[in-house]
Amino acid sequence: MITNDRIPTQLTTKDFYYDLPQELIAQHPAEQRDHSRLMTIDRRTGELSHKIFHDIIDLLNPGDVLVINNSKVIPARLYGVKAETGAEIEFVLLRQQELDTWEVMVRPGRRVKPGTSIVFGEGLLRADVLETLEGGNRLVKFVYDHEKSNIYDILDKIGNMPLPPYITERLADKSRYQTVYAKTEGSAAAPTAGLHFTDELLDEIRAKGVAIAPVMLHVGLGTFRPVKVDSITDHVMHSEYFSVPEESAALINERRAAGGRIVAVGTTSCRTLESVADENGIVHPLHGDTGIFIYPGYRFKAVDALITNFHLPESTLLMLVSAFASRDIMLNAYQTAIKEQYRFFSFGDACFIY
């Protein structure tokens, strides 16, 4: 598993706190994907400007390469009942170990011990609990009619999108919690910076001479897990599966060698690139697990610019963007976003840090 060398720092989790009014947490996506707002942040000077996301076309240069995470969110939230008692149980699928063996989060966990069977979709799917994992999650094996279906088809029929806990409104259209370029099924949460792109905007970007290189990182629900330690160096990141194909690595290296910028769409693309780049910034085709934790003091090797949303207080994602720019610049940008009534978090507005 890939991790970063820990860099000594005196920063604490509280150094990444800011006070966010509840009404600025976006409960639904913008009416049109590319019509959300866009703040630009110069990470050298701290200068800010305010645009519409479609203006990203003017901020990209011919020769740049846009790196996207094409992981697809699965309808990973399931509601079922214990076969023995009929007690209601909720599952969130977190990580596929084998075809039908998954790590899942369970509520209420105290009712679900090894040997328990849970039935979903009026018998369409059954889960047999194999063991309790460290941290309280369960390892389960799903049982269903393999001749008629597969696990992903069943999830499409009976599963629900695993929206973050801060989104309390029902999502009318499941596709809005999915990027238009989502391809490889496996994420328990969306790589939300990519939600702002439309097919038409991507065509315009290509026409300008900007290359688009897909990578893949399956986003886990650990991305919403708060940092519970005082010293950020004591925090342990959850691991996530990633893949960087040979074609994308070659394209990225070719463009950068020619003077183009690597523009990561989202913290997931950023973490993937930094996981596979060597000390010279060369990106290597690899796949595996990464638990890279990026916070101030980290030296970026591969990423030149970053498109991302506005992140939770005291989160590892806010620490990452504070490493890319600086903590002072980012906290000032966030205070400006609050003053200007930007929309925050997964369905919120975006920023371009360059």
N, C-alpha and C positions, 0 to 999 in steps of 0.2 A: 504493500500500500504506500502511496506517495504522500509524504508530509513535507512541510517546510522546516528548515532549521530555525529553531526558536531564537528570536532576536531580543536581547534584554531590553526591557522598557519599564518605566515607572508608571505608565498609564494604568488607571483602574477602570473598571466597568462604568463607574459613575461619571467618568470623564466623557462618556459618550451619551449622556442623558440630555434630552431636550423635552420641553413641555408642549405636547401637541393637543390642540382642541379636538375633541371627539368628532365634531361635525366635519372636520377635514379628512377623515378616513373615508375613502371612496367606497360606496356600497354596491356600485354597479359600474360597468365599463362606460366609456364615452360613447355617444351615439354613433360616431364614426371612428374607427380605430386610429387613423392618422390625424384626427382633429383634436387630440388631447394637447395640453400645453407642453412646452419644452423650454427648460431653463438651460442656458449654456454657461459653463463654468471654466474659466481659464485657470488651470491648476498652478500656473506660475505667478500670476498677478492677483488672482481672486476676482477678476472682473466678471460681472454677471450680465446676461441679457435675457430677454423674454421673447419666445417665439411660439409657433405652432409646430407640432411634431413633423408635419409634412415638410417643413423647412429644413429638415435634416439633409435633404438633397443638396442644399446650398453649402452645407458644412463638410461634406465629403468631397475629396479631390480625386480626379482621374488617377488611377494607379493605386489607390487605397484598396484594402480588402476588408470586407465586413464579415466578421465571424459570428455565425448564428448557432444556437443550440437547437437541434431538430428533434429533441426528445418530445414524446407525445404523452400528455396526461391521460391516465386511465381512470375510468369511473370507479375509484378505489374504495369508496365508502359503501359498505353493505349493512343492511339491517336484517337480522334473523332472529331465530329463537332456539333455545336449547332443546335438543331432541327429547330429553328425558322429562323436562318440566314445563316447557313452553315459555320460560323466562326470556325477555327481550334482550338481545345482545347486539352491539354495534362493532363492526370490524372496519379498520382502515388498512388496506394492503400497503406495505412499506417497501418490501424488497423480495424479488423472486430468487429463490435459491436453486430450485430445479423447475421443470415445467409446471408442476402442480404443487410444489412446496414453497410456501411463502412465509416471510416474517410479517406479522400483523400487529397492529395496536388494537387492544380490546377494551371495551367499556360495557359494563363494569367488570374489571379484571378479576375481582375476587371470586366471581362465579364460574370462572373458566379455568379449570385445572386440566393437566394432561389426562387424556382419555375421554374428555368431553367431546360431544358432537354437536355442531351448530348447523341448522337447516336454513337455507335462504331461498327466496323465490318460490315458496310453496313446493319445495323439494327439487327444484331445478339444480341446486348446488348444495353440497354438504361439505363441511370442514371438520376434520378430525384433528384435535389438538395433540401435538406430539410432545412438546416440552415448553417450559417457561424459560425464557432467555434472560440474561443479565439486563437489568433495567426494566423488566416487567412485560416486555413484548412476548408474543407467543409464536412458536413455529408450528404451522398447520399444514396438513395435506388436504387439498380439495379433491372431492370425488364427484364425478358427473358422467354423463353418457358421452364418451369420446367419439362414438360413431356419428352423433348428431351435431356436435358442437366442439368448440375449444374454449378455454378459460376467458379469452378476450371477448368472444362473441357473447358469452354469458354475462360478463361485466357490462357490456353495452346494453343488455336487456334489463338488468336488475340493479346495476350499480349507480351511485350518485357521485358527482364531482366533489372531491375533497377540498372544498373552499377553506381558506384560512379562518381561524377562529374569530378574527376581527370583522369578518363579513357576515352580517346577520340577515341580510335580505336574500330571498330566493333568486337564483339565477335562472331566468326564463329560457335562455338559449345556451346550451352546454358548449357550443362552439366558441363562445366568447371568452372561455377560459382555456383557449387553445390557440397557439400561434397558427398562422395560415400555412406555415411550412413544417408543422409537426409531422413526424414520420415514424419514429421508432418508439413503440409503446413501452412504458415503464415508469414514468414520473408520477409521484404522488402529489405534486404541486407544479404549477406552470412556471416556466422561465419567463417571468412577467414583462421584462423589458421588451421582449419580442412581440407582445400583444399589440403594440402600436403600428406594426407594419401591415400593409395590405399588399396583395399581389401586384397591383398597379404601381405602388410606390417602389417595390422591389424591381419591377421592370424599368422604371425611370432611373433607378440607381445603377443598374447594369448598363443602361444606354449611355450613362455618363462616363463609363469606363472604370467603374468600381466593381471589383470581383466580389463574389459571395461564396464563402467557404463554410460548409456545415461541419460542426463537430457535435458530439452528443454527451450529455451528462444527465443521468436520471436524477431528478430533484427529489429529495426526501423531505418528509415533514420536519426533520431536524432543522431545516432552514428557518422555521418559526420558533424554535426552542430558545428561550431566553438564556442569556449568560448568567449563571447563578453564583459565580465566584467573584471576589473583589478584584483580584489581580488577573488581568486578561491572559497572562501567560499560563495560568492554571486551567484555562478552559480547554476541554478536549472536543474537537470537532467530530461530528458524525461522518462516516465515510459514504461515498456515493460512487456508483459505477460510471465510468466515462469511456469514450472511444474517439480517437482522432484518426480518420482514414488517411491513407497514403496520399490520395489526390489532394486533400485539403492541406496537409502539411507541406506538400511540394508547392502548392499555389501560394500559401502564406509566405514561405521562405523566398520564393521567387519575387513576389511583390515587394517584400521588405528590402531585399537586396538591391532592388531597382529604385529605392527611395520612397516607396509607398508606406502608408501607416497601417498598422493592424488595429482595427476598431472592433472591440469586443461588444457584442450585444448582450448585455446582462452580466451579472456577477458569476453566473454559472459558466458562460463562455470564457470569462476572464480566468476563473479558477482552473478550468480545463487547460487553457493555454499555458498558464504558469506552472501547471503540473508536469507538462511535457517539454518545456523549453530548457535548453542547457544554458550554461553561463554566458554563452555568446548570443543568446536569443534565438538560436535555431530550434524550430519546432519539430518534434519527432513523432512519427505515427506510432501510437501506443494505445493500449486499452487496459483497464484494470480498475482498481479502487483508489480514490484520492480522499485524503482527509486534510488537505492543505488549508491552513488558517493564515489569512493575510491581515495584518494589522500594522499600524505605523511603525516604521523602521524597516519594513520589507522593501527589498529592491526588485522592482518589476523588470522582467527579462524580455517579455514578448509583447506586451500590450502598450500601445501608444495613445489610445483614446478609448473612452468607455461610455456606452449608452446604458442608462439604468434608471430605475424608479427611485422614489424617496422611501427610505427604509425606517424600520422601527427603532425607537430609542434603545440604546444599550445592546444593539444586535451586532452579530458578527459581520453583517452586510454593511452596516454603517462604519464599522472598523475598517473594512476593506476599502471603501471609497475614501476614507480618511487617510489611508495609506497611499492611495493613488494621487490625491491632491494633498491636503493636510487637514488635520482636525479643525484648526481655526477656520480655514477656508470653507470646509464643508458645513460646519455648524453655523457659520454666517449665512451660507447659502440656504440652509434649512430655515433659519429665522426669517430670511427674506421671503422664502416660499410660504411660510405661515402668514406673514404680513400681506402677501399678495394673493392669499386664498387659493394656493395650489391644492390639488387633491393628492392624498398620500396613499402609499402602499400598493397592493397588487393591481387594483383597478384604477390607480391614480395616474398622475402626470409623470413626465420623464425629465431627465437631465442628460446633457451631453458634456462630459468632462474631457478636456483636451489639453 
